[in-house]
Amino acid sequence: MLSLIVFLPLGAAAVLAVLPAIPDRAARWTWVAVALADLALVGVVLAGYESPAEGGLAYEERLRWIPSVGSSYHVGVDGLSLPLVALTAVVFLACAVYALREDRRPRVQAALFLFLQSVCLGVFVAQDLILFFLFFDLSIVGMYFVIAGWGHGNAARSALKFFLYTFLGSLALLLGFIGLYLAAEPHTFDIPELVAAAPLADNPGVGGLVLAAILLGLAIKTPTVPFHTWLPPAHTDAPAIGSAVLAAVLLKLGTYGFVRIAMPALPDAWQAWAWVLITIGVVSVVYGALVALAQTDVKRMIAYTSVNHMGYVVLGVGAAGLVGSAAAREVAVTGAVTQMVSHGLITGALFLLAGVLQERAGTYEMAEYGGLAEPAPRYAALFAVAAFASLGLPAFTGFIAEFQIFAGSIGTTAAAALALPGILITAALFLRALQRLLTGPPQGRAVGFADVGVREGLPIGGLLALALLFGIIPWPLLDLITPGAETVVDLVSR
Amino acid sequence: MTGATGSSDLGVALLWVVVGLPAVVGAVLCLAGRRADRPAPAAAVVTASLALVAAIAVAVLRPETAVPFLPGADFGLAVDALSAIVVPTVVAVTLLVLLSSAAEIDDRPARFSGLMLLFAAAVGVTATATTLPALLFAWEVMGATSFALIGYWWREPDRVSAGTDAFLTTRAADLGLYLAAGAALAGGGSLVLADLPAVAAPWRDVVAAGVLVAGLGKAAQLPFSFWLSRAMQGPSPVSALLHSAAMVAMGGYLLLRTSELLASTGWAATTAAWVGALTALALGAVAVAQRDLKQLLAASTAAQLGYVVLAAGVAGVSGGVAHLVAHASTKALLFLAAGAWLTALGTKQLPALRGAARRGPLVGGTAAVGTLALAGVPPLSLWATKDEVLAVAREQSVALYVVGLAAAAVSAAYAGKVLWVVWRALPADAESGYDTEEEGTRRVHRLQKAPLVVLAAGAAVLGLLVWPPVGEALRQALGEAGASRPGVLELVVSAVLAVAVVLAVARWPLPEPGWAARWLGLGAATEVVAVRPVLRLAEALARFDDRVLDRAVDAAAGLVPRGAGAAARADDRVLDRAVDASAPGTVRTARLTAEIDDVGFDGAVRGVAAGARRLGALARRSQTGQLHHYYVQAAVVLAAALALLLVVTR
């Protein structure tokens, strides 16, 4: 079932790629149909999902692949990965609908995004390090072509920077994976086996080095301060749906790596490094928010808020490595995973909204707009809702995530309170952006700005509606995540 | 639990009506936008009416409920003795304000009514929340809807930025609740409000500090008061709800609800009491100095809430809640009256409002009741409720009592100032002062008048909340049966003080010092101490990010081509030359090898071959073809063989 979910888009991508005769319109709708079908399959998985026993997996599949190095095609989901699988399917569907208006090589774009969807889903279901790494690297390749092929501005340079920087990160990751492989006895790349063995538990020196390599790789991908500088140019020059996927899904590959690999497989090293992670988390939260506050370009601003939001995640998982009440640390990790989903929904919507600015008026500069609420009330309403959702307003998932991260990590270490100003600064920057873009008399490029139509409004509104739904009724999502978070906290406390 | 009777199921359902119905209708109205403009005011009034009926019912039924929300922390709601008073008050004021705004707000009424209902729902949850997540949930939604309501006229940037100021200031204080939640988890693990006083010791102080800061921020107490001044940019009905009965009052309410927690730390309760008393005095002075009616009322709100906060600090919850409710009615009345004058006369400047009360006796008369109540003139409500608070305060500290009494005199001064201005004779050139802020209609709508009457009645009689039998029952329910009550002497002193000050104000003009007129410089101080440094830091960090971090990465990346260039040069210059240089040597070696090969190996091979040839020639010689030669050879071989055999066998 998982394999079908992962490879269905890839199959469709192959068909779209090799048949140039497919008309544009058919290609666009094929993309929507496949994304919808994939989401339906994820829905079936969700409906049949029952939290597996501690440390177990659901929908597990394992086939021989490269037995000579102890690597197999091993996939499965649990409470940590299934929400992200669902998020991926939702975000890609939203992008497919949004791209129904695309007229630049729609067939190739559809194929590329379907390919990207497959590899992103692959990362989240992979239970083997080689498989994980393969999908992880292919996602970088796919996104490179998305930015270079459909971007604007300085797209080629930004795409190259993105590619080289994150590829460097993935090399560090590979180094760490090989370290794990060599340390395990018998040698294996299988994630559950590595987690069960925790191979470097009695070798703090090597364990620290292996974790350092993995953390470097994941920190670049996430990204955290100071490895984030590829993110703003990549977002600024990427197409709207490229940015949405990059922020909503690709950044999660990094944070997901923390909870899937680094924490459970290297518990001792994680505990030893917990303070480093908490520091990186707090710095990313405050620094990301402050730099975002100073931006004049909407898209760069949203990009920096991603650094801030991912900082909360790092803070939450870092706190889990400390000695403290297990309940508080579980709350922090649950919040961190919730934040991954929440950020995907909300920031995905925000980047699509930013894309509307570019498509209508060719710029993201806030100073070029003003009073958009007059010509484009629907746009203004969606932007305002997305902004409040992103600043962590209750009734949206961001609050559920941030409240748990703060309560849990402050409950573990008072130092986490240093990140609290982050939510205030985020509020300030979003309200300033609202004021500059939407309010006042219409001016600059806001004059004659066409309001959002159905094909833009539907995906944006859909993402926000989900953020609202799980913000008001969070327990279906939390019931999914909490057992996974408990397992991770147990594993990292070994 | 309050016993599982049939009525409690009904009560739970009604409680969800109180908070859920306004939320749903409000959301629908906001989403529907212009299409709902026509039915919106009526729909909002009907919704609020139904909610009021339900609110009165739950005040009797006292339901308690919880639904799953976060792991280990339900979304808990309950009506207890405290919320049984506050919830119906808030819903009633909401209803009256919505009635009034039906006549007043003609610009996109669907969005306005929708936001007001959402706000009311958030207040309902705030007042009944039993767990921290539920409280914080509603608390922040309240802040966000207040942003949208204060900045309701979004075409004017100043009003939106006033909303931003309000939201950011209150959110800064709200961080205290996040902190409190973390500390509660660390020090005990329960996020239930009633369990907070039992949190383990060092953490309990953090929880109390967080709650205290959050409450002071919302209640516009010192040093957070300034946002309330900016919030007056919003429509008058917004002020009538948010800045009398709800938002601001909820700050005081939170502290009343957590007064046990504050008391358990020792210092937090004392701090609350003094901040409240000093705010009552200082913001009273600010009110005295204002010339804009709404600014005066705003400062007065912060000052009056000071008594509520003082009550929370000295654990005089029954007096505090009575003061809160009486003030809600009084201040909603005055804000609505100010709004009525603003729509009719186009001004809210006190000098221009001279004699305004004489233009319409109903607005003027109810406003007089409101100002006299605010002044603390007996037998109106605030006179008794304030003395109730001060009596408990005196028990703890005479200094607190004196400051509180001084603040009462100040409130009589600013209330008297309004009273006398609007009731003086209408000047002949009154029209020249009108229409400075908007085009006045010169008439007050029926829907604007009716709520004034109800609220004036409330301002007059809500003092009953402290007198027997209602007061006795309330104190009983709140566990304060033995609390100190004001004596006759204190009641007389405060009554004489209020009347004397009001009369004095009629005679002598009040001072309007600049420091008070500028709200103690709190706005400027916030700008200098917080806003500008943060913005400057943000800009500096953004430059650092671009010029240092990003360039460092680019430079590092630039090193790669440079390194590659260097490698390429090394390839050309070193390796290749080495290869080139090594070539002649190789040739020489090759030649030497060739010589050795020729002379040595080849010679040896040739020598072996020549030897073999010679041997072959020798062998050939024996083959003569002559038979006797062969015989001799055979004989020799046989003899040799025999000899060998002999040697071997021997």
Interface residues (C-beta under 8 A of the other chain):
Chain A: K161 L164 Y165 P226 T229 W230 Y287 L290 V291 L293 A294 Q295 G324 S325 A327 A328 E330 V331 T334 G371 A373 E374 P377 A381 F388 L393 P394 A395 F399 I400 F403 Q404 F406 A407 G408 S409 I410 G411 T412 A414 A416 A417 L420 P421 I423 L424 I425 A427 A428 L431 R432 L434 Q435 L438 T439 G440 P441 P474 W475 L478 T482
Chain B: G33 P68 F69 L70 P71 G72 P133 L136 F137 A138 W139 E140 V141 A144 F147 G151 W154 R155 E156 P157 V160 S161 T164 F167 L168 R171 A172 L175 Y178 L179 A181 G182 A183 A184 L185 A186 G189 L191 V206 V534 L535 L537 A538 E539 L541 A542 D545 L549 D550 V553 D554 A557
